[in-house]
Amino acid sequence: MMLSKKEFKVHFIGIGGVSMMGLAEYFKSVGFTVSGSDRAPFNAIEKLNKMGITVYLGHSKKNVEDCQVVVYSDAIGSDNVELARARELGLYVLSRAEALNTVAENFSDVVGVCGCHGKTTVTCMLAHIFSCAKISFTAHIGGSDVKFGNFIMQGNDVFLSEVCEFKQNINKFNADYAVCLNVGKDHMDCYGSENELYNAYASFAKRAYKSVINKKDKYLSSLSLNNSIGFSDSGEGEFSAKNIRSKKGRYSFDLYKNKELKAKIKLSVYGRHNVENALAAASCALCMGIDSIHVKKGLNSFIGVARRFERIGKIGGAEVIADYAHHPTEIEACLKAAREISRGEIYVVFQPHTYTRTLYLKSEFLSVLSKVENLSLFKTFSARESYQKGGGAYDLHLLLDKSLYFEDLSAMLCYYKSKLKRKDILLVLGAGDLYGIVKKHLNNRPIE
């Protein structure tokens, strides 16, 4: 007897991850019975429960006993009890990346956004453009758009998703429109060499019907592609941003296709780097035949992503702004944005994310962080890794003469309470757990 969708159960191991959450929401939305597990509580449990998704805290063999499909996140090891039991039972087992591509195959057109920086922002910008244009689309986002959250379902024609290079997941996703933002030396623990990483980006672009390429990126601009259109905020490529101007950190520009003015764009988010992000989203949308009026409205309606230059509270009257920036290029962009709006001193606390990233990019981190006058390092968020000599936050601190080092949140907050003045800015940077801890603390007990 064939099972109905409702009787067909899909279980997600590591459902607390934002991408896994989005996939679980999709499967539930199209009629499957869905459950998931995670080792610790997370903020969205109540939301998932309200959707009818059962969430188990902790991993147990019994969680998969009545399932037909099991999806596991990149953070799950092969020795996980649920994953091992699923294989023992002969269940259909998919990695997160394989499940994502399986979902994409159900749509007429697939848009994939890849790059070392800017993926979440560009994906969200495209979602706003599609929504304004009343495109039938579903979006899977690796962050939380302020308006839409991490999952949007407004139809079944276009599938929009970020595509990550971690664990070579980029090789498992096929897009009709491949938006390629930049190539950086990141997740090198997953690749044998830089060339192997670069080739993964090239292959992703070549597999697409149309690739939308950032012509400012040295590697991407060197690719020989028959399916590409180019964009840049410096004049190269078919799409360009001209007459770029700023008002208190928010940017406007004129969007051109070759010599034709397509729209005058006004952004609602901070930072010069968002001109390039907006240009990438606009180029893709115009490539897909979306009218420029919808591009203009969509980009203006985008007001940000959680943890992307997000104001999370105040200390001593000073603004506390958090950003996911965990790569040297992202930190530099965040610092530039802060300088544009600051009327006082800028203080930075950076929590490195993984030891391997710090080791691979140590010289780049030191170059960027050495220019920060009021710098603190917070203990590394190790994620999946064990300590590697020279790759910790304290190791960086020892190489940065005027920096401070903290392992205790209370000590760090007491220090900033004594230092910060009204009009100052405190930037909390990194992809680890410090953001959540500080935000929760400020929300529960504002420090004024």
MOJOMO-V638044 format. One line per field, one symbol per residue. phi: phi as a letter, one per 40 degrees, with the letter a starting at -180 (. if undefined). psi: psi as a letter, one per 40 degrees, with the letter a starting at -180 (. if undefined). burial: 1 if it has 24 or more other ideal C-beta (glycine too) atoms within 12 Angstrom, else 0. Layout:
BEGIN
phi=???
psi=???
burial=???
END
This chain:
BEGIN
phi=.cccdcccbbbbcgcccccccccccccccchccbbaaacacaccdccccccgccbbcgbadccbdbbbbbbbcccccccdcccccccccgccbbcdcccccccdccbcbbbbbbicbgdcccccdccccdcccfccabbbbcabcdccgcabbbibcbbbacbccdffcccbbbbcbbcbcabbcbfccbbcaccccccccccccccccbbbbccccdccccccbcbbbbbacbhcgcbabbfcabbfgbbbaccbbfbcccabcbcbbchcccccccccccccccdcgcccccccccccccbhbdgbfccbibbfgccbbbacdbbdccccccccccccbcbacbbbbbbcbgccccccbdcccccccccccbbbbbddccfcbcdbdgbcccccdccbdccbbbbbcdccccccccbcbdgcbbcbbhbcccdcccccccccbdbb
psi=hiiiddehhhhhhfeeiddddddddddddeeihhiiiieiiideddddddeehhhhhihidededfidhhhiieehieehddddddddefihhiidddddddddeeidhhhhhiidieddddddddddddddefihihhhhfahhdddaehhhfiedhhhiihiehffddeehhidhhhhdihigifeeeididddddddddddddeidhhhhheehdddeeihheeiiiiieediidhihifhiihfehiiihhihbehhdihhhieiihddedddddddddddddeehidddddddddeheihhegfhheaihfeihhhiieheidddddddddddddeheaihihhhhihiddddddfddddddddeehdghihiihhebeiihhheeiddddddehdeiihiehdddddddddddiiieihhhhiieaedddddddddddghh.
burial=0000000011111111111111111111100111111110010100010010111100101011001111111111000111101100001011111111111100101111111111111111111111111010111111111101111110000111111111111111111111111111111111100000110111111111111111111011001010111111100011111101000011111111100001111111111111111111111111110101011111111111111111111111011111111111111111111111110011111111111111111101110110010111111111100000001111111011001111001001101110010001111111111111111011000010
END
